[in-house]
Amino acid sequence: MKYSSYWHDTAPRFVGAAAGPVEGHYDVAVVGGGFTGLGAARQLAMAGAKVLVLEAETVGFGASGRNGGHLNNGLAHSYIGAKAELGKERAIALYRALDASIDTLEDIIADEEIDCNFRRAGKLKLASKPQHFEGLAKNFEAVHVEVDPDTALLSATDLKDEIGSPFHGAMLSKKSAMMHMGRYVAGLAEAAKRRGAVIVEGAAVTERSQSGGRHVLKTSKGTVTADQVMIATGAYTTANFGYFRRRIMAVGSFIVATRPLTDVEVAAAMPGNRTCVNTMNIGNYWRLSPDNRLIFGGRARFSATSDQRSDARSGAILRESLARIFPQLAGVKIDYCWGGLVDITKDRYPRAGYHDGIWYAMGYSGHGAQLSTHLGMTIADAILGRPDRNPLKGLDWPAVPGHFGKPWFLPLVGLYYKTLDRFQ
């Protein structure tokens, strides 16, 4: 078993990074070389801006290369709950931004000829308990009428042709998709470079200041100045960007991938070949890879650490969950086990905008694979002075109480959700 991301291991590496040193002046410096930062850089470069991307590790090192591979449209939350918390107008705008994000990805992949197995698969949100189906049905009614007619409510009987595991029904979101994340991020980096962006790997930003109306960024590879700075680091945000760090909880998300399944095993477990998520608070999500592996993930442990030891412990828990949901696959070999950090906000809504001289987009709360490229481009357009399409503009973003770095309270959060799952 490999303790590395399947997406990283089965994709070509981006080889177009500039060697450095980092020097000179740019119109925009983007901090972070994942989906958000690269999407913004490509958009800015296409408009003629001189753009620099500063990536502390390698392109796609963080959440962009460590996720479950889902591109799910619509809100991760209850749409009814979002209306109550955000107001109907903003809830609809955010829902439609997530819809548009799938279209954005499809357009970029076609325009840039990125070979990444993009496919409109549809998403099943599966009711783990009878009472969960009642909640799904209520939410479906509101979504279907008010914002997304490309949805359906499936009964337990309907699911027999979709999934080889008993659930109490599901909501189907038909616009949702999937792709190979590693191939996409490498292709997006190549596209941004081809359009004129300069991408530097291994260039961690160690210090930021302003002088003469310009931003000064000191990095591990030199110093650069820029008229505008955008931060797109999510859960990997460092202490020198303290405002954002206090508003983001970095939480581990863990994933395993089986060996390639046979046609018989696929037909028995995942005949519908969609992205799937269940309704438990400590839930699981899964899909088939392009080579028919079952990629199965979840919050196996509430931890802010992702290393081989932590990933192995979480992988063992995921193996047990996989066997419970798919007993027919209980003995299947696991080929990959990996983890990564997810940038979660207190209310689990993303944030994007401008604060104290810095543009930003982050806080995707485990659902950034689909939204991040689109939101990065949206902020790029704002930097360029184009019409503002940001569905999150002006949304209050309070700091997490008592949080200044590592989220010490995660075990308590995990205990709370375990209790909810037991009784709800």
Backbone torsions as a table, in degrees:
resi	resn	phi	psi	omega
1	MET	NA	135.2	179.0
2	LYS	-95.6	130.9	174.9
3	TYR	-92.4	64.6	178.6
4	SER	-151.1	158.5	-178.8
5	SER	-66.6	130.3	174.2
6	TYR	-55.7	-39.3	-178.7
7	TRP	-63.8	-41.8	177.9
8	HIS	-67.5	-42.2	-171.7
9	ASP	-73.0	-22.9	-173.6
10	THR	-116.3	23.3	178.4
11	ALA	-129.7	152.0	174.5
12	PRO	-68.6	145.5	176.9
13	ARG	-78.2	145.0	171.2
14	PHE	-67.8	125.7	-176.0
15	VAL	-116.0	10.4	-175.1
16	GLY	-98.4	13.0	-178.7
17	ALA	-67.8	142.5	176.0
18	ALA	-72.1	144.3	-175.7
19	ALA	-73.2	-26.1	-173.7
20	GLY	93.4	-178.3	3.3
21	PRO	-70.5	164.6	175.9
22	VAL	-79.9	122.8	-179.1
23	GLU	-160.1	168.3	175.6
24	GLY	92.4	-172.3	-177.3
25	HIS	-121.2	140.7	-179.2
26	TYR	-129.5	155.7	172.9
27	ASP	-65.9	-44.7	-178.4
28	VAL	-138.7	132.4	169.9
29	ALA	-107.9	124.4	179.2
30	VAL	-105.8	124.7	-179.6
31	VAL	-99.3	110.0	-179.6
32	GLY	120.7	121.3	-177.0
33	GLY	-108.4	46.2	172.3
34	GLY	-105.3	-160.5	-176.4
35	PHE	-56.8	-46.0	-176.5
36	THR	-62.4	-54.4	-176.9
37	GLY	-64.2	-40.8	-179.2
38	LEU	-71.3	-37.2	176.2
39	GLY	-62.4	-41.8	177.5
40	ALA	-66.2	-44.0	-177.8
41	ALA	-61.9	-43.9	178.7
42	ARG	-60.8	-44.9	-178.6
43	GLN	-63.3	-43.1	179.8
44	LEU	-66.2	-43.8	-179.0
45	ALA	-65.1	-36.2	178.6
46	MET	-64.6	-25.1	178.4
47	ALA	-88.5	1.3	177.2
48	GLY	95.8	3.3	179.4
49	ALA	-74.8	149.0	174.3
50	LYS	-87.2	112.4	-168.0
51	VAL	-122.3	138.6	174.5
52	LEU	-123.1	130.7	173.9
53	VAL	-106.8	123.6	179.3
54	LEU	-107.4	110.6	-179.6
55	GLU	-112.4	125.0	-176.2
56	ALA	-67.7	-31.9	-178.5
57	GLU	-114.2	-110.4	174.5
58	THR	-126.7	159.0	179.9
59	VAL	-52.6	129.2	178.4
60	GLY	74.0	16.4	-177.0
61	PHE	-64.3	-39.0	-173.0
62	GLY	-85.6	-136.8	-173.5
63	ALA	-58.4	-28.6	-178.2
64	SER	-65.1	-23.6	178.5
65	GLY	-113.0	9.8	-174.7
66	ARG	-130.0	17.3	-174.9
67	ASN	-95.0	-176.1	-177.1
68	GLY	-87.3	-3.7	175.4
69	GLY	84.5	18.0	-179.9
70	HIS	-95.5	141.1	172.6
71	LEU	-122.9	78.9	-171.1
72	ASN	-96.1	125.6	177.6
73	ASN	-79.7	171.7	179.2
74	GLY	75.7	177.8	-177.3
75	LEU	-83.8	142.8	173.4
76	ALA	-69.7	-31.2	179.5
77	HIS	-81.1	176.3	166.2
78	SER	-65.4	130.3	176.2
79	TYR	-63.4	-37.7	177.7
80	ILE	-62.1	-42.6	177.9
81	GLY	-65.1	-39.0	179.3
82	ALA	-63.8	-39.1	177.0
83	LYS	-61.8	-39.9	-179.5
84	ALA	-68.2	-36.2	-175.3
85	GLU	-86.8	-38.0	-172.9
86	LEU	-106.4	-16.0	-170.0
87	GLY	91.6	150.4	-173.6
88	LYS	-62.3	-41.6	-175.7
89	GLU	-62.9	-46.3	-179.7
90	ARG	-71.4	-36.1	178.5
91	ALA	-60.6	-43.3	178.5
92	ILE	-66.5	-42.0	-179.6
93	ALA	-62.3	-41.1	179.7
94	LEU	-69.9	-40.8	177.1
95	TYR	-58.2	-46.0	-177.2
96	ARG	-71.2	-28.2	174.6
97	ALA	-65.2	-39.2	177.3
98	LEU	-66.9	-37.8	173.3
99	ASP	-61.3	-48.5	-177.6
100	ALA	-63.8	-28.9	-178.5
101	SER	-64.0	-33.6	177.5
102	ILE	-68.6	-40.8	176.2
103	ASP	-62.0	-41.6	179.1
104	THR	-58.8	-47.4	179.1
105	LEU	-60.9	-44.5	-179.3
106	GLU	-60.9	-41.0	-179.7
107	ASP	-66.8	-45.7	-179.8
108	ILE	-62.2	-45.1	-178.5
109	ILE	-60.4	-39.8	178.0
110	ALA	-71.5	-46.6	-176.5
111	ASP	-63.9	-38.7	-175.8
112	GLU	-97.2	0.5	178.3
113	GLU	54.3	52.0	179.5
114	ILE	-88.8	122.7	180.0
115	ASP	-87.3	94.5	-174.8
116	CYS	-140.5	22.2	173.7
117	ASN	57.3	36.6	177.0
118	PHE	-65.1	135.6	179.3
119	ARG	-153.3	133.5	172.4
120	ARG	-75.7	105.5	-173.5
121	ALA	-104.3	-28.0	-170.2
122	GLY	82.5	147.4	179.9
123	LYS	-115.2	137.1	171.9
124	LEU	-105.8	121.0	168.2
125	LYS	-97.7	110.3	-166.0
126	LEU	-98.9	128.2	-179.1
127	ALA	-77.3	115.2	-178.6
128	SER	-79.1	-23.4	179.8
129	LYS	-133.7	155.7	-179.9
130	PRO	-55.4	-41.7	-178.5
131	GLN	-67.9	-24.9	176.5
132	HIS	-67.8	-34.4	179.0
133	PHE	-65.6	-35.0	177.0
134	GLU	-60.5	-43.2	177.6
135	GLY	-65.9	-41.1	177.3
136	LEU	-60.7	-42.5	-178.1
137	ALA	-63.6	-40.8	178.3
138	LYS	-64.4	-44.6	-180.0
139	ASN	-65.6	-41.1	178.8
140	PHE	-58.1	-44.2	-177.8
141	GLU	-58.2	-44.0	-179.9
142	ALA	-68.4	-45.3	-179.5
143	VAL	-62.2	-48.1	-173.9
144	HIS	-62.6	-38.0	-177.6
145	VAL	-81.8	-40.8	-168.5
146	GLU	-94.8	-27.3	-169.5
147	VAL	-143.8	-25.4	-173.4
148	ASP	-149.2	92.1	178.1
149	PRO	-71.6	-12.6	178.8
150	ASP	-84.5	52.2	178.4
151	THR	-136.2	160.8	178.6
152	ALA	-149.0	152.3	175.7
153	LEU	-106.5	123.3	-176.4
154	LEU	-109.7	137.3	176.7
155	SER	-82.7	171.8	176.5
156	ALA	-59.9	-35.6	178.0
157	THR	-66.7	-42.0	178.5
158	ASP	-58.5	-31.3	-174.4
159	LEU	-73.9	-11.3	-177.9
160	LYS	-61.8	-27.9	177.2
161	ASP	-90.6	-0.9	-176.0
162	GLU	-106.3	-40.9	-171.4
163	ILE	-150.9	139.0	-177.6
164	GLY	-90.8	50.1	178.5
165	SER	-152.2	141.1	-175.9
166	PRO	-76.7	121.5	171.0
167	PHE	-130.1	167.9	-172.5
168	HIS	-97.6	22.3	-178.1
169	GLY	121.2	178.0	-176.4
170	ALA	-162.6	159.5	167.5
171	MET	-104.5	128.5	178.9
172	LEU	-102.5	122.6	174.1
173	SER	-105.3	108.8	-166.0
174	LYS	-76.8	-20.9	-177.7
175	LYS	-78.9	-14.9	-173.7
176	SER	-62.6	155.7	-173.0
177	ALA	-141.4	-176.7	174.4
178	MET	-150.2	160.3	176.2
179	MET	-160.2	172.7	173.8
180	HIS	-86.0	111.4	-171.4
181	MET	-66.9	-38.4	-179.3
182	GLY	-66.8	-41.5	178.7
183	ARG	-68.6	-36.0	179.4
184	TYR	-66.7	-47.2	-175.8
185	VAL	-66.4	-36.4	175.8
186	ALA	-65.5	-41.5	178.6
187	GLY	-66.7	-36.7	178.7
188	LEU	-67.7	-38.9	177.1
189	ALA	-63.9	-43.2	177.5
190	GLU	-60.6	-41.1	-179.9
191	ALA	-65.0	-43.8	179.0
192	ALA	-61.9	-42.2	178.4
193	LYS	-64.9	-44.2	-179.2
194	ARG	-61.2	-32.5	179.7
195	ARG	-80.0	-10.3	174.8
196	GLY	123.6	-5.0	179.3
197	ALA	-72.9	145.5	172.9
198	VAL	-99.3	126.3	-177.6
199	ILE	-118.2	125.2	179.8
200	VAL	-120.3	123.4	176.7
201	GLU	-94.1	158.9	-179.3
202	GLY	65.4	28.0	-176.6
203	ALA	-118.8	71.9	178.5
204	ALA	-67.7	135.2	176.5
205	VAL	-81.0	117.9	-175.8
206	THR	-101.7	-18.1	-177.6
207	GLU	-159.3	142.4	177.7
208	ARG	-132.7	136.0	175.6
209	SER	-148.6	176.7	176.3
210	GLN	-127.7	139.9	-179.1
211	SER	-149.1	124.8	177.9
212	GLY	60.6	33.9	179.8
213	GLY	79.8	3.4	178.9
214	ARG	-114.3	150.7	171.9
215	HIS	-82.4	139.1	174.8
216	VAL	-115.7	119.2	-179.3
217	LEU	-114.8	117.3	173.3
218	LYS	-91.9	131.6	-178.9
219	THR	-126.9	171.6	177.6
220	SER	-69.1	-6.3	178.2
221	LYS	-120.7	12.6	179.0
222	GLY	132.6	-173.5	-175.9
223	THR	-119.4	141.6	-178.4
224	VAL	-137.2	154.8	172.9
225	THR	-117.1	155.8	-179.3
226	ALA	-153.2	149.1	175.1
227	ASP	-71.9	-37.6	-178.5
228	GLN	-132.0	148.6	176.1
229	VAL	-127.6	135.6	173.3
230	MET	-121.8	132.8	178.1
231	ILE	-106.6	129.4	-175.9
232	ALA	-139.4	52.2	-172.4
233	THR	-107.4	-11.1	174.7
234	GLY	51.8	-128.0	-177.0
235	ALA	-67.7	-14.5	-178.1
236	TYR	-98.5	17.5	177.8
237	THR	-65.2	134.2	-175.5
238	THR	-93.8	168.9	-172.4
239	ALA	-63.6	-23.6	-179.5
240	ASN	-75.3	-2.4	169.4
241	PHE	-116.8	61.3	-169.3
242	GLY	-62.0	-34.9	-179.6
243	TYR	-56.6	-44.4	-178.1
244	PHE	-75.4	-38.4	-178.1
245	ARG	-61.7	-35.9	-179.7
246	ARG	-72.1	-12.5	-178.0
247	ARG	-108.2	-0.9	-179.6
248	ILE	-119.7	129.9	170.8
249	MET	-100.6	120.5	177.9
250	ALA	-87.5	112.4	-175.0
251	VAL	-121.1	136.6	179.4
252	GLY	-71.4	137.0	171.5
253	SER	-124.5	136.8	-167.9
254	PHE	-127.1	146.7	-171.0
255	ILE	-144.1	145.2	169.6
256	VAL	-125.0	155.7	175.2
257	ALA	-131.8	130.2	-179.1
258	THR	-76.9	175.3	166.1
259	ARG	-64.3	163.2	175.4
260	PRO	-58.1	130.5	-180.0
261	LEU	-81.5	151.3	174.6
262	THR	-75.6	165.3	177.7
263	ASP	-58.8	-37.5	179.4
264	VAL	-65.7	-42.5	179.7
265	GLU	-66.7	-40.0	176.7
266	VAL	-61.5	-45.3	-179.2
267	ALA	-63.3	-31.7	-179.3
268	ALA	-79.9	-28.6	-173.5
269	ALA	-108.1	-45.3	-171.2
270	MET	-136.1	58.1	-178.1
271	PRO	-63.4	-27.7	-179.4
272	GLY	-78.9	-20.2	177.2
273	ASN	51.1	50.2	177.3
274	ARG	-111.6	173.2	166.6
275	THR	-80.3	141.7	-175.4
276	CYS	-133.3	144.6	173.5
277	VAL	-145.0	141.9	177.4
278	ASN	-98.4	176.5	-169.1
279	THR	-99.2	8.9	177.6
280	MET	-71.6	151.1	176.2
281	ASN	-63.3	-44.6	170.1
282	ILE	-98.1	81.1	-168.9
283	GLY	-99.8	-178.1	177.3
284	ASN	-127.7	158.2	176.9
285	TYR	-138.6	149.5	-176.9
286	TRP	-158.6	161.9	177.7
287	ARG	-165.3	168.6	172.4
288	LEU	-92.1	143.5	175.5
289	SER	-81.7	171.0	177.5
290	PRO	-58.2	-26.9	177.8
291	ASP	-103.6	25.2	171.3
292	ASN	67.8	28.5	166.6
293	ARG	-81.3	147.4	169.7
294	LEU	-86.2	116.6	177.1
295	ILE	-97.7	115.1	-166.9
296	PHE	-129.0	121.9	-175.7
297	GLY	-138.1	-179.6	177.6
298	GLY	163.5	177.6	175.3
299	ARG	-83.5	72.3	-176.4
300	ALA	-60.4	-37.4	177.6
301	ARG	-140.4	145.2	177.1
302	PHE	-88.6	91.5	-174.2
303	SER	-139.1	149.6	175.2
304	ALA	-102.0	15.6	-179.0
305	THR	-115.7	133.1	172.6
306	SER	-132.0	100.1	172.3
307	ASP	-141.1	-179.4	-172.8
308	GLN	-60.4	-40.4	-179.5
309	ARG	-65.0	-46.6	179.2
310	SER	-65.1	-42.5	-179.9
311	ASP	-62.9	-38.9	-179.8
312	ALA	-64.5	-42.4	178.2
313	ARG	-63.5	-42.2	179.3
314	SER	-69.2	-36.5	179.2
315	GLY	-61.4	-37.5	178.3
316	ALA	-64.7	-38.9	177.4
317	ILE	-66.3	-42.2	178.8
318	LEU	-63.7	-37.2	178.5
319	ARG	-59.6	-40.8	177.9
320	GLU	-65.9	-41.3	179.3
321	SER	-65.6	-41.1	178.1
322	LEU	-60.1	-43.5	-178.7
323	ALA	-66.5	-32.8	177.3
324	ARG	-68.3	-42.1	-177.8
325	ILE	-77.4	-39.4	-179.7
326	PHE	-125.3	76.7	-179.8
327	PRO	-59.1	-25.5	178.4
328	GLN	-67.9	-13.2	178.7
329	LEU	-112.8	13.9	-173.1
330	ALA	-58.0	-34.6	-176.5
331	GLY	-96.2	4.7	-176.3
332	VAL	-70.2	137.9	-178.4
333	LYS	-66.2	139.8	174.0
334	ILE	-95.9	122.2	-178.5
335	ASP	-94.1	-30.5	-176.4
336	TYR	-133.2	143.8	173.7
337	CYS	-142.9	124.5	-178.9
338	TRP	-151.2	167.4	176.8
339	GLY	-141.9	172.8	177.1
340	GLY	-165.6	171.1	-178.2
341	LEU	-99.6	136.9	179.1
342	VAL	-109.0	136.4	-179.2
343	ASP	-92.6	105.0	-175.1
344	ILE	-108.4	132.1	173.2
345	THR	-91.7	165.6	-177.2
346	LYS	-59.1	-39.9	-178.5
347	ASP	-99.0	0.9	177.0
348	ARG	67.0	23.0	168.8
349	TYR	-104.3	141.6	178.1
350	PRO	-67.9	168.5	177.2
351	ARG	-135.6	145.0	176.9
352	ALA	-155.1	142.6	178.9
353	GLY	160.4	-140.9	-173.0
354	TYR	-141.6	128.5	178.1
355	HIS	-143.8	125.6	172.5
356	ASP	49.6	46.0	175.9
357	GLY	86.5	-0.5	-176.5
358	ILE	-119.2	129.4	170.3
359	TRP	-84.7	149.6	-176.5
360	TYR	-154.8	157.0	169.3
361	ALA	-153.6	122.2	-175.4
362	MET	-172.7	-169.6	177.3
363	GLY	75.2	33.7	-173.0
364	TYR	-70.8	-16.2	171.9
365	SER	59.2	40.6	176.4
366	GLY	89.5	3.9	-177.1
367	HIS	-131.8	37.2	-174.7
368	GLY	-92.1	-15.7	-176.5
369	ALA	-56.0	-39.1	-178.1
370	GLN	-82.8	-37.9	-170.8
371	LEU	-89.0	-26.2	-165.8
372	SER	-63.5	-45.5	179.4
373	THR	-60.6	-45.8	-177.9
374	HIS	-62.8	-44.2	-177.9
375	LEU	-71.4	-34.5	173.7
376	GLY	-60.3	-42.1	177.8
377	MET	-67.3	-35.9	178.5
378	THR	-62.7	-44.2	177.6
379	ILE	-68.4	-36.2	175.3
380	ALA	-58.7	-42.3	178.2
381	ASP	-63.3	-38.6	177.4
382	ALA	-63.6	-41.1	177.3
383	ILE	-60.6	-37.1	-178.8
384	LEU	-78.6	-4.2	180.0
385	GLY	80.1	18.7	178.6
386	ARG	-82.0	169.5	178.8
387	PRO	-53.0	137.4	-173.7
388	ASP	-78.8	116.9	179.0
389	ARG	-109.6	11.9	-172.9
390	ASN	-73.6	111.8	-179.0
391	PRO	-73.4	-7.7	-176.1
392	LEU	-109.5	3.0	-176.5
393	LYS	-58.4	129.1	176.6
394	GLY	82.1	-1.0	178.6
395	LEU	-72.3	124.5	-178.1
396	ASP	-57.2	142.6	-178.3
397	TRP	-136.3	81.1	-179.5
398	PRO	-72.3	152.0	175.2
399	ALA	-67.5	155.4	175.1
400	VAL	-77.9	121.2	-176.9
401	PRO	-56.2	131.8	176.5
402	GLY	75.7	9.3	-175.2
403	HIS	-111.3	120.1	179.7
404	PHE	-129.7	5.3	-178.6
405	GLY	176.5	-102.4	179.1
406	LYS	-76.7	127.0	-176.1
407	PRO	-76.3	91.5	-176.7
408	TRP	-63.2	-19.9	-172.0
409	PHE	-88.6	1.7	-174.3
410	LEU	-59.8	-41.9	177.3
411	PRO	-57.4	-35.8	177.5
412	LEU	-67.1	-39.5	177.0
413	VAL	-62.6	-43.3	179.2
414	GLY	-61.4	-42.0	178.1
415	LEU	-62.7	-40.8	179.1
416	TYR	-60.4	-47.1	-177.8
417	TYR	-70.2	-33.8	175.4
418	LYS	-61.7	-40.0	178.5
419	THR	-65.1	-43.6	177.3
420	LEU	-58.9	-43.9	-178.4
421	ASP	-64.9	-28.6	179.8
422	ARG	-71.9	-35.4	-171.0
423	PHE	-109.6	-10.7	-178.3
424	GLN	-106.1	NA	NA
